[in-house]
Amino acid sequence: MTDRSARRVLVTGASRGIGRAIVKRLAMRHHRVVANARDAAALKDVARLAPDRITVMVGDLTDVEQRDALVPRAAEELGGLDVLVNCAGVLRYGEVGAIVEQDLIATLKVNLLAPLLLAQAAAPYLAKRGGCVVNVASTLGIRPAPGLAGYAASKAALLSVTRTLAAELAPAVRVNAVAPGVVDTDMPRQLRGADPAQDPREAVDRQLKELTALHPLGRLGCPEEVADAVLFCMEAEWMTGSVLTLDGGLLAV
Ligand SMILES: NC(=O)c1ccc[n+]([C@@H]2O[C@H](COP(=O)([O-])OP(=O)(O)OC[C@H]3O[C@@H](n4cnc5c(N)ncnc54)[C@H](OP(=O)(O)O)[C@@H]3O)[C@@H](O)[C@H]2O)c1
């Protein structure tokens, strides 16, 4: 790849899981990346994958000042911005009767407000060289599940935002989303309503087995597979307003 085709990319949620895999794939393809999350030590470790191509930018997306500073800082660091990957996400489990307002607010701030407001801030930069936004949504935004009302609503709204921005920013900027099924990261290891008397390790194993069983292909997704889908969205020049699901068949059954 020549320097001309190297893209300047801001990735949120880059400290672990899917975001880390996206940063790694981008750097392998010689793109230049600003990697954002809160965990400075984990981000430093990500930057070691390709120190000449990855710059760390620590920041909390629930903090208005830090969020609003992120796009201008990233554009300054990279000399412009071609791609925004909104990957940061939080999942707070709560069945009806145990839903907590603060959890809903935190979920909406990270999963919905940040992607929309970062895209708004990024749009003028992205428009200069035919750039794009890729939002990491979820199959739960298409088919919700019990105990995840706030998370599923945030991802459904993110899919709506994807389509609205695609229409509004065309033809200068493309906006797409990927919607993974359950992916093997820390997120599906957070316990969702397990019996408090159960051994936590056994409860996690059991939860992972139950989640795996939702997928006809018989396994969870890998972060690298989602990263490949994100790169596909970046490169598919006639694609905008689309949702690319990769879910081991979860939505087919
Ligand atoms: N794993 C799955 O099964 C699955 C399925 C479908 C969709 N997704 C979506 O894929 C994305 C990545 O998920 P994952 O599985 O990789 O989750 P993860 O391992 O829990 O990582 C979440 C990432 O979001 C960042 N983040 C969380 N709160 C933040 C905040 N306030 N400010 C800045 N960064 C914040 C975290 O970084 P810090 O903690 O360092 O801030 C971390 O890098 C999320 O949007 C998730 O909803 C996941």
PDBQT file of the ligand as one rigid body, heavy atoms in Angstrom, charges set to zero:
ROOT
HETATM    1  N1  LIG A 301     -18.487  -8.739  22.537  1.00  0.00    +0.000 N 
HETATM    2  C1  LIG A 301     -19.689  -8.886  22.004  1.00  0.00    +0.000 C 
HETATM    3  O1  LIG A 301     -20.334  -9.935  22.131  1.00  0.00    +0.000 OA
HETATM    4  C2  LIG A 301     -20.283  -7.781  21.166  1.00  0.00    +0.000 A 
HETATM    5  C3  LIG A 301     -21.323  -8.123  20.304  1.00  0.00    +0.000 A 
HETATM    6  C4  LIG A 301     -21.891  -7.128  19.518  1.00  0.00    +0.000 A 
HETATM    7  C5  LIG A 301     -21.420  -5.838  19.593  1.00  0.00    +0.000 A 
HETATM    8  N2  LIG A 301     -20.415  -5.534  20.455  1.00  0.00    +0.000 N 
HETATM    9  C6  LIG A 301     -19.970  -4.143  20.490  1.00  0.00    +0.000 C 
HETATM   10  O2  LIG A 301     -18.617  -4.090  20.072  1.00  0.00    +0.000 OA
HETATM   11  C7  LIG A 301     -17.966  -3.001  20.700  1.00  0.00    +0.000 C 
HETATM   12  C8  LIG A 301     -16.707  -3.498  21.393  1.00  0.00    +0.000 C 
HETATM   13  O3  LIG A 301     -17.100  -4.465  22.342  1.00  0.00    +0.000 OA
HETATM   14  P1  LIG A 301     -16.064  -5.472  23.038  1.00  0.00    +0.000 P 
HETATM   15  O4  LIG A 301     -16.711  -6.784  23.096  1.00  0.00    +0.000 OA
HETATM   16  O5  LIG A 301     -14.718  -5.315  22.470  1.00  0.00    +0.000 OA
HETATM   17  O6  LIG A 301     -16.139  -4.865  24.527  1.00  0.00    +0.000 OA
HETATM   18  P2  LIG A 301     -15.048  -4.662  25.648  1.00  0.00    +0.000 P 
HETATM   19  O7  LIG A 301     -13.988  -5.691  25.540  1.00  0.00    +0.000 OA
HETATM   20  O8  LIG A 301     -15.810  -4.513  26.913  1.00  0.00    +0.000 OA
HETATM   21  O9  LIG A 301     -14.407  -3.239  25.239  1.00  0.00    +0.000 OA
HETATM   22  C9  LIG A 301     -15.160  -2.076  25.327  1.00  0.00    +0.000 C 
HETATM   23  C10 LIG A 301     -14.284  -0.923  24.885  1.00  0.00    +0.000 C 
HETATM   24  O10 LIG A 301     -15.022   0.316  25.059  1.00  0.00    +0.000 OA
HETATM   25  C11 LIG A 301     -14.223   1.226  25.802  1.00  0.00    +0.000 C 
HETATM   26  N3  LIG A 301     -15.043   2.114  26.622  1.00  0.00    +0.000 N 
HETATM   27  C12 LIG A 301     -16.031   1.759  27.483  1.00  0.00    +0.000 A 
HETATM   28  N4  LIG A 301     -16.497   2.853  28.125  1.00  0.00    +0.000 NA
HETATM   29  C13 LIG A 301     -15.783   3.916  27.658  1.00  0.00    +0.000 A 
HETATM   30  C14 LIG A 301     -15.777   5.303  27.948  1.00  0.00    +0.000 A 
HETATM   31  N5  LIG A 301     -16.596   5.825  28.868  1.00  0.00    +0.000 N 
HETATM   32  N6  LIG A 301     -14.904   6.099  27.275  1.00  0.00    +0.000 NA
HETATM   33  C15 LIG A 301     -14.056   5.584  26.356  1.00  0.00    +0.000 A 
HETATM   34  N7  LIG A 301     -14.007   4.267  26.052  1.00  0.00    +0.000 NA
HETATM   35  C16 LIG A 301     -14.865   3.447  26.704  1.00  0.00    +0.000 A 
HETATM   36  C17 LIG A 301     -13.341   0.318  26.678  1.00  0.00    +0.000 C 
HETATM   37  O11 LIG A 301     -12.148   0.978  27.031  1.00  0.00    +0.000 OA
HETATM   38  P3  LIG A 301     -11.753   1.483  28.515  1.00  0.00    +0.000 P 
HETATM   39  O12 LIG A 301     -12.421   0.583  29.504  1.00  0.00    +0.000 OA
HETATM   40  O13 LIG A 301     -10.260   1.414  28.502  1.00  0.00    +0.000 OA
HETATM   41  O14 LIG A 301     -12.254   2.881  28.551  1.00  0.00    +0.000 OA
HETATM   42  C18 LIG A 301     -13.020  -0.802  25.705  1.00  0.00    +0.000 C 
HETATM   43  O15 LIG A 301     -11.934  -0.455  24.874  1.00  0.00    +0.000 OA
HETATM   44  C19 LIG A 301     -18.990  -2.381  21.655  1.00  0.00    +0.000 C 
HETATM   45  O16 LIG A 301     -19.616  -1.292  21.035  1.00  0.00    +0.000 OA
HETATM   46  C20 LIG A 301     -19.981  -3.519  21.855  1.00  0.00    +0.000 C 
HETATM   47  O17 LIG A 301     -21.253  -3.028  22.216  1.00  0.00    +0.000 OA
HETATM   48  C21 LIG A 301     -19.831  -6.480  21.231  1.00  0.00    +0.000 A 
ENDROOT
TORSDOF 0
